[in-house]
Amino acid sequence: MESQLTILLPIAAVWVAAGVLADGLPRLRNTRALRRRTGWLLALAVTGVALTAAVLVGGLFSAGTAPIDRAAAGLTLTMGPALMVAASSVRRIRRLWAGAGAFASAPGTPAPHGLRADAAHPLVGLPLQVSALTTLPAVIAATGADLGAEPGVTGPAITAGALAVAVIGVRHALRHSRLAERTRPAVAPSARAA
């Protein structure tokens, strides 16, 4: 196993675990479970950002041919989504964790639709899942597969990645909208006759 792969695999595993955990948050119906999983997600998101930043900064300060340089070159695509996680997702996840904590003292409290809608917000799950998706080319390149050398592979791979990001974003937006609709108060029928 190449040493750059040993650097990239833990980072990819953290991002994939965070993406899977973020995808399941809106399905939780118990407030205590929502708080516990949100705490795990917060820890995974901060760890993913810290590991990605450490490798990128380590790549800046190394000689140029070290394994950390090759790992940092592979993670340049992950830098943008990781910045989005640091700028927006971590703050939203922390607010969600605190909000679930207000209800978590009672063991069987159902999760309010507002918390579930916040858990389904696109800025919670989308940057985490895109970060996981963007680590895949680096891991594939570190295994020794040179997909860039194959003619006609790069274009379809970029198109498939962009379509995957679009599908993930639309899925999060639809789920957030559906749960946000449930938080609105019921409109009383008008007493006036039409």
URPE-V684350 format. One line per field, one symbol per residue. phi: phi as a letter, one per 30 degrees, with the letter a starting at -180 (. if undefined). A space follows every 50 residues. Layout:
phi = ???
This chain:
phi = .dddddddddddddddddddddddedddccdddddddddddddddddddd ddddddddddccdkbdddddddddcddddddddddddbdddddddddddd ddcddddcdddddddddddceeddcddddddddddddddddddjdcdddd dicddddddddddddddddddddddddddddddddddddddddd
